[in-house]
Amino acid sequence: MKHLNDSELVSCFKQGNSAAFEEIVMRYQAQLYTYILSITKNADASSDILQDVFIRVYKTLSGYNEENKLKNWLFTLTRNITMDYFRKNNAKLLPLESQNDEELSILDTIAASDSQPLDIASANDKSRKINEALEKLSVDERELITLKDSMTFQEIAQMQNKPIGTLLSKFNRALKKLKNILMEYEPEVCNEYMR
């Protein structure tokens, strides 16, 4: 199933092949979890929301319009379910420091890949500093930076139903704000990651 593209997987699922759904989950669960965690800042809530997302995907995938990109549809659905979670639970954003240390963000994963133990510790410290700086951004700014890690601006614009120019402007402001925060508190991390 790994060799199939998203459209082919959806078609297989619609024909009753449950392995196609499993492949969709494997293909997108890490990206969606990272995206949810960037918004909720809560590992348990993020896991619950991700489970709700894939339950909804399973129930509605047969009616999915294959003219749209599956990735955009998944991220849109995930965003909506995450926002519903906040509305239903009057949830507040929690700082990442309240999370379990084994929960790694996408930045942790990138920074720590194929490294020696001391390098991993240093990378995790840098990632923690970046995550702390990201916490100082608004939810919308964090969301945009996190989405950009997995999607193109065109895909994000389509998902959020906003003009691409608006998103580019917001992204550049968010990135500049993140860089200023890092320069103020962690100039060595800023110089390494924000070239």
Backbone hydrogen bonds, N-H to C=O, Kabsch-Sander energy under -0.5 kcal/mol:
donor,donor_aa,acceptor,acceptor_aa,energy
4,L,1,M,-1.7
9,L,5,N,-2.2
10,V,6,D,-2.5
11,S,7,S,-2.3
12,C,8,E,-2.4
13,F,9,L,-2.6
14,K,10,V,-2.6
15,Q,11,S,-1.1
16,G,13,F,-2.1
17,N,12,C,-2.3
18,S,16,G,-0.9
20,A,17,N,-1.0
21,F,17,N,-0.7
22,E,18,S,-1.9
23,E,19,A,-1.9
24,I,20,A,-1.9
25,V,21,F,-2.4
26,M,22,E,-2.6
27,R,23,E,-2.5
28,Y,24,I,-1.9
29,Q,25,V,-2.5
32,L,28,Y,-2.6
33,Y,29,Q,-2.5
34,T,30,A,-2.4
35,Y,31,Q,-2.0
36,I,32,L,-2.8
37,L,33,Y,-3.1
38,S,34,T,-1.9
39,I,35,Y,-0.9
39,I,36,I,-1.0
40,T,36,I,-3.1
41,K,37,L,-2.1
46,S,42,N,-2.6
47,S,43,A,-2.3
48,D,44,D,-2.3
49,I,45,A,-2.8
50,L,46,S,-2.6
51,Q,47,S,-2.2
52,D,48,D,-2.3
53,V,49,I,-2.6
54,F,50,L,-2.3
55,I,51,Q,-2.0
56,R,52,D,-2.5
57,V,53,V,-2.7
58,Y,54,F,-2.3
59,K,55,I,-2.1
60,T,56,R,-2.1
61,L,57,V,-2.2
63,G,60,T,-1.5
64,Y,61,L,-1.4
66,E,64,Y,-0.8
68,N,65,N,-1.8
73,W,69,K,-2.1
74,L,70,L,-3.0
75,F,71,K,-2.4
76,T,72,N,-2.5
77,L,73,W,-2.6
78,T,74,L,-2.6
79,R,75,F,-2.5
80,N,76,T,-2.4
81,I,77,L,-2.5
82,T,78,T,-2.5
83,M,79,R,-2.5
84,D,80,N,-2.3
85,Y,81,I,-2.0
86,F,82,T,-1.7
87,R,83,M,-2.2
88,K,84,D,-3.0
89,N,85,Y,-2.1
90,N,86,F,-0.8
91,A,86,F,-1.0
94,L,40,T,-1.4
98,S,95,P,-1.5
99,Q,96,L,-2.6
103,E,100,N,-2.0
104,L,102,E,-0.7
109,T,105,S,-2.2
110,I,106,I,-2.4
111,A,107,L,-2.5
112,A,108,D,-2.3
113,S,109,T,-0.9
113,S,110,I,-0.6
115,S,112,A,-1.0
120,I,116,Q,-2.8
121,A,117,P,-2.4
122,S,118,L,-2.2
123,A,119,D,-2.9
124,N,120,I,-3.0
125,D,121,A,-2.0
126,K,122,S,-2.3
127,S,123,A,-2.9
128,R,124,N,-2.4
129,K,125,D,-2.0
130,I,126,K,-2.3
131,N,127,S,-2.9
132,E,128,R,-2.3
133,A,129,K,-2.0
134,L,130,I,-2.7
135,E,131,N,-1.8
136,K,132,E,-0.6
136,K,133,A,-1.0
137,L,134,L,-1.6
142,R,138,S,-2.7
143,E,139,V,-2.9
144,L,140,D,-2.2
145,I,141,E,-2.2
146,T,142,R,-2.6
147,L,143,E,-3.0
148,K,144,L,-2.1
149,D,145,I,-0.6
149,D,146,T,-0.9
150,S,146,T,-0.5
150,S,147,L,-1.8
151,M,147,L,-2.4
156,I,152,T,-2.3
157,A,153,F,-2.8
158,Q,154,Q,-2.1
159,M,155,E,-2.6
160,Q,156,I,-2.9
161,N,157,A,-0.9
162,K,157,A,-1.9
167,L,163,P,-1.8
168,L,164,I,-2.7
169,S,165,G,-2.2
170,K,166,T,-2.6
171,F,167,L,-3.1
172,N,168,L,-2.6
173,R,169,S,-2.2
174,A,170,K,-2.6
175,L,171,F,-2.9
176,K,172,N,-2.4
177,K,173,R,-2.5
178,L,174,A,-2.6
179,K,175,L,-2.6
180,N,176,K,-2.5
181,I,177,K,-2.2
182,L,178,L,-2.6
183,M,179,K,-2.9
184,E,180,N,-1.9
185,Y,181,I,-2.1
186,E,182,L,-3.0
190,C,186,E,-2.3
191,N,187,P,-2.6
192,E,188,E,-1.3
193,Y,189,V,-2.6
194,M,190,C,-2.6
